[in-house]
Amino acid sequence: MNKDLISSEEIDKYVSNEYITPPMMRYKKVSYTEYQRIYRESIDNYVSFWRREAEKLVWNKRWSIDIIGEGVYTRWFVDGEIDVYHNLIGKFKGSWVENKPALIWENEEGETRIILYSDLLKRSLVIASSLSDYDVKYGDWAIIYTPPSIEAFEIFLGLIRRGVAIEFVFTGFGYEELRKRIVNRKARHIVVQDGFIRKGRAINLLRNIAEIINKIDFVKNIFVIKRIDVSKSIDKTVLYEDLLRGSEKNSKPAIIRSIDPLIGFHSGYEDDFKKLTHSAGGYLTQVYSTSRWIGLRPRDIYFCTVWPGWVTGVSYLFFGPLMIGSTVILYEGGPDHPSWNRWWEIIERYSATIFLTTGSALRMLRRYTPQPIKDYNLDTLKAILITAEPLEKDVWNWVYRYVGTGHSPFIDSVPREFSGRIPVVNLYIQSEIGTFATGNLINYVFTELSPGSAGPPIPGFDIDVYDDNDNPVRNKIGRLIIRRPWPSIPIEASEDFIMKWSRGYYDTGDYAIMNERGYITPLGRHDNVLKISGYRISPGSIKKILEEYTRDVVIERVKDDLRFESYKLVISKRSGLEESFIRKIVRERLGAIAEPREIIFID
């Protein structure tokens, strides 16, 4: 997208000159001058800054080399060795955290299950022991293709204890994108839930596995979690129940190198989704630090609506909250079934303290009258976190006033006037970065909030906005860049990522405006990658599938009031294709998230 095509009216939707201090943060905020001092010190001494954060992890062998290489080829904490499982939950053995809920699971029908940290420890150890019987070992890759469930967490932790690297695949992806990730990772193990219920309809995930598995010969095990009892016979299947028959005493933790692969993603580029891999030491350092800074504490009850497969749902659902020892709410379902009050019911029922969601979800919720929100007591919330895409000022204000005010006054908040009470924090994240990189930090350097802004850079991330001549610009549209490598910088990535470092810094691919205070407002992509409901969707991936049926196809990016962006397809009538068929193949092979908003047939 050409920045000259972004109108002043469009910019005005996102950029604010207003600064707000929520009443709850009145005595916790720091001045802009204090933030600048802390931030500047972290950047001027960024290696020692991240070294101090890495030292908060438990290392089996402390590293002697902080950093080697430059730019895209940088590696952190090079010769260190670490037990990832211990840093996730093993460290809580014998502590008070063992006796508190780790996971609260609920589905659309209202079924509920709760598991304590002590039970999660025991079951994950048993599963890790059983996995050794199925030749699951250090150095393997596993694909996890499930909604957020207790069983998925247990198998995930068992795999981590065995030293397996993991890639989560979003359940909204179809079989073509699933196949691509399995093949690119040469994954020997697949974890899949047979299906789940969403908006009252059964979603069959096992069907997508069956569609592709006969063409892949290197997969050794398919671990199946039964949820909706799909009757499908697939070779190499091992049921979740079979993994619970071992003994926790036979499980020895894997000690891996800091620079070993831990977690992977497939990020959207113009021509396709391409893999990138984060290392154990750097990724854990960033996730643990940022999870504390955004507000998580052991006594928090945390509700994250982002599903695994996207970076937020991996870093801040499976890793960060467990490392902190928080209680995590897992909801298997959508925000609108059986009613649009679903999320507010969950927050009230479990006394959630931190709520993390996306801008797209909030745009949908805002379409409905705020009256039902008043019927729920949301006073336990101490923060609302928003991520994944540019956020309009009026959406931020709606959340702050109607969701963030609550019933009980705090200092000078006035509930009947919906004056706002708790912070609503927008945060910028990217798969390549691995964690949040900008935002007002509730438990570190909290500065005034600016509606729509993703806040200032988080300490340790050397972020700026450049013009096309590589000069910093303020209050003008430019390219969002990161000047120095971060600990979780990918150790494996495509040529596209490497090329984004070609000018001596990392170009995120996003347009943004940075004001004189350093507050950043993202505005969308400056390449052809689509940003749909916070997810980067590759137009090339869509086109490759359609070109199997016709060469006469054009993809045009369009703005979308709910999903931020979408696209329309322009297809030749001579292709003989029908709209229903096109939508069907896109949904089945790529997923519903990639379905076009509009299809136009021309002569």
Steps between C-alpha positions, in 0.01 A plus 500: 500500500629846409499728803375784278176304460432514874265797535512752781151382601631145530796614711270699725317176592814372672722791606413687819647802675320410823671346806309321773599367841246240619402558865634157601846595369506850651773416752683244290579689183846639431572832337598521136846616613542198726389265222750659262782453748420132556444435131816681392712304748353171374589587140844645566587185696263258332723193539538544876128587523397167345773314691337610827164375373647164390644455849143487635461160331636180655802381298661157522815648356542875500618644171838669469429680171218756507479560129681416176442606142327810365156594376299209369780257589513592869485220758443546875624319814683269263654228716232491769293190574147500635216273614199661331247288690641609835474866399142448389349315797760267655624780725163508681542151644462528878393866489164660583431535128445122484176538693338759274311450172723496195231471232127567498335359187150580379315439174199657334262254669623613842694183584785586736820329614770625735849359548744599775870562438572186705283291265648665193848414627409136565315440174762670283772286663302183432448606138869583458586152626252338261627703206837327531323172414396656169851610403440866578840653561717809517542664160159394364237745380132466596194672356215588738167549321246552776281763662608610849429197720638350819610189311690710247688673785587166658638351177678827420680486835584132450656581161693791651639270770619262227690785327268520200464822297141599431292686246136573572264514201186713524188282485349750257750389235400236247686188394730670247654735757517216753684280247743780419602540863538126562717461190711811558575389856538133410293450814515144635209552738158661467267588786141548386164531670242312293282809497318760705171687514490859379178701480311178558658327200747211508837581341675182382879538524578133447363529147783737409759256634342214303509713183880532501659235719523224237728724293745558788723207592720644777226556763544242775214575742163670490390568858122545501296679767139382478243776543210446259561128426572530131508147359805514277764230472849637442822303513755581770228625736571507874214609724555757774375244755785265404753766602366502858596139569868559572685596817619851579814355658633387161514849355839667477500864389684602185772760549536690175731769372394861513525527121303180433160534329206529740203652322413560135252699293408542136474870435314655208712651221389621159548172313432246778509412869861430599653344807701669771644351818574647842773369728439375854707747703413820317131422461450399865683814614270729300178315583571487873599867515215641294241279674599654833509850356154491340350424840501124566562381855455156665170599661349630175212331320573561137260474205662501155265457203777458238534137396831318450648508151551877514792646692285662771319172567831315533710750695221627726283191542734199508830651616484829691210437743638159599847643561342759729270250675175677410163331463401483132143494371458293183182557302410263217258706294425836343410831663144499366357159593257438653490881538724803469531504879714186509832662585351728765340195665837325512681803642238537775470127579873442549590849630751554221758767573664540157318475167696472172325510162520646149374817339285304254315323781431831673374660179246217472394533863463876465226457239263390776352720769724542805198446727578127565850593617344696785330182619833333578738584781841544338657670802765230540665611174816701553598526133373441147767419242442529125729381223551377144402797282452878479237619747260786437468771764125458529538123558752571776266755658206257484700232682637746757157645582266201482719202584760676710288711736344231719242545777714617791661846493876524537652836597307731265340251261125543455331171398168658400683729257719221359806710572754215479690344787763247384768513229414389148839425346565449130816295430697436180619146426637304206591134446854599405543686829335226707349727766349842554745777410302819574237593755438667835626251758278461805773339711806688378497846341137600470455835328181680405282323244422650162182359337580287195875512554703185560697700755872566518769236431549244776844533663757286321340543155673769292200610295454799273306621197705580188422670171614352170843663542558328836448816702289497819167681452248627754128556449527373142439162344815289479628144527505338843853367555714336770864607502654230719446125532279368780564178700226304322621594153427200272785251467337366184302709252429551133689721257214749537587558866869528420427759231309708756840553667670611179523866603666428833181485705184288506207635297184356657298553181256727685423866455478704819505850640722585797433823685746720687453289817590181317143365502441272201178464301513208252306559177528174307736333254714679242537180297225289342449273801140503624422587862170323572363495856853554627646211299751539219357313202716431194333604172743272317372199695144582393601553140696174474190299585272692266747477211455125503156576354556823307789733415263794466479617859590827672503569876412852615543617859195675648429667832261321734311665784521190721811309391719808422575360154369238262528441126288454193564263213468606139464192278438452130158364405672267252644307794161333538532514878207574729518714812384217729779274372768767547391569857490128573856428385640805680330399825598134476861542389599828667233560761205723573731786603616526135157509338453804270251770585388534141542314169454686172480326161596704193517435125 
